[in-house]
Amino acid sequence: MKRSKKGKKSLQKLIQDIVFKQNLPNRVIKGGKVRLVYVVPKFSLSSDRTMIFDLNEKNGERDIELKVSHRFIDNPN
């Protein structure tokens, strides 16, 4: 068996405390859009990485993964 030349990527899962929240909805209607803000402590993210927010429904079963590129994080370095 040949070894891949790309090498292994390590995945890291860090749970961040939320510093500030704004415009959190009680519910979202079907087909609707909601814009909200979460602020976490400063961190750096390299250009080949993405951040994944796991959003879980309170007292429910639905979950969503929101993948965010390093380009959308304010002052990543």
trRosetta pair geometry for C-beta under 8 A, 3 or more apart (Angstrom, degrees):
i j d omega theta_ij theta_ji phi_ij phi_ji
4 7 6.8 -140 100 -32 95 20
14 43 8.0 161 93 -126 151 159
16 40 4.2 34 141 -156 141 131
16 41 6.4 -150 -159 32 109 86
16 43 7.4 -99 -98 -24 136 141
17 40 7.1 139 76 -140 46 80
17 41 6.9 46 58 -15 89 107
18 21 6.0 28 158 -54 133 98
18 38 5.7 -73 -132 -160 111 97
18 39 7.0 97 -168 66 69 54
18 40 6.2 -59 -109 -88 48 73
19 39 4.6 -67 66 105 102 98
19 40 6.2 149 1 -119 97 20
19 41 6.3 122 -46 -58 124 61
20 37 7.3 -18 114 120 96 105
20 38 7.6 154 85 -160 59 35
20 39 3.9 18 49 38 97 124
21 24 5.4 8 159 -38 120 122
21 36 7.4 -8 -169 175 82 108
21 37 6.9 153 -159 87 38 69
21 38 5.9 -4 -107 -106 74 65
21 39 7.6 -138 -62 20 38 79
22 36 6.6 168 86 -164 59 64
22 37 4.0 7 51 51 104 113
23 34 7.4 175 144 176 106 92
23 35 6.3 -2 120 97 153 67
23 36 4.6 -153 91 -113 94 65
23 37 6.2 78 32 10 103 84
24 36 5.6 69 -88 -139 51 134
25 28 5.6 92 96 -65 150 76
25 34 4.9 -82 -17 -136 139 150
25 36 7.0 -111 -9 -68 83 124
28 32 5.2 -160 -179 76 79 113
28 33 7.9 11 -156 -126 116 5
28 34 5.1 -100 -105 -20 113 129
29 32 4.1 82 62 -21 81 135
38 53 7.4 134 50 -129 152 143
40 43 7.2 -21 114 2 112 114
42 75 7.6 -37 -134 103 106 111
43 76 7.9 -26 97 -155 62 65
44 76 5.8 89 -145 158 55 72
44 77 5.1 49 -128 -113 109 54
45 49 5.2 -129 -173 82 86 118
45 50 8.0 58 180 -120 131 14
45 51 6.1 -66 -112 -48 152 105
45 70 4.7 -164 109 -111 111 99
45 73 5.9 72 32 45 137 158
45 76 4.8 -77 44 -160 88 122
46 49 5.0 84 60 4 78 110
46 70 6.9 -89 103 -87 24 154
47 70 5.4 -126 -114 60 43 154
49 70 6.3 82 70 -56 73 115
50 67 5.2 19 153 -173 137 95
50 68 6.3 156 -172 72 85 41
50 69 5.6 -45 -114 -99 95 45
50 70 7.1 -111 -99 -32 49 72
51 67 7.5 150 79 -157 44 48
51 68 4.7 -23 65 63 94 101
51 70 7.7 112 -12 -79 94 57
51 73 6.7 84 5 -65 139 133
52 65 5.5 -16 -168 -168 109 101
52 66 7.0 146 -159 73 54 47
52 67 5.4 -20 -102 -100 78 66
52 68 7.5 179 -83 18 28 76
53 65 7.3 149 75 -160 50 48
53 66 4.2 -14 58 59 102 104
53 68 6.7 46 -11 -11 102 117
54 63 6.6 -12 -172 -172 88 112
54 64 7.8 157 -156 82 45 44
54 65 5.9 -20 -101 -103 65 70
54 66 8.0 -162 -71 22 20 76
55 63 6.8 156 84 -161 54 60
55 64 4.8 -11 61 61 105 92
55 65 7.8 -174 21 -82 76 22
55 66 6.2 47 -11 -11 113 112
56 60 7.9 172 165 68 70 86
56 62 7.9 156 -156 94 48 51
56 63 5.0 -16 -106 -109 69 90
57 60 3.3 -44 116 67 124 124
57 61 6.8 -10 58 45 127 26
57 62 4.4 59 -16 60 137 83
57 63 6.9 -116 1 -71 83 48
68 72 5.3 -107 -170 70 96 125
68 73 6.6 99 137 -55 121 93
69 72 5.5 93 63 5 77 98
69 73 7.9 -142 101 -9 47 88
70 73 5.9 -56 -154 26 44 113
70 76 5.3 31 -168 -97 91 170
73 76 4.7 80 92 -80 113 99
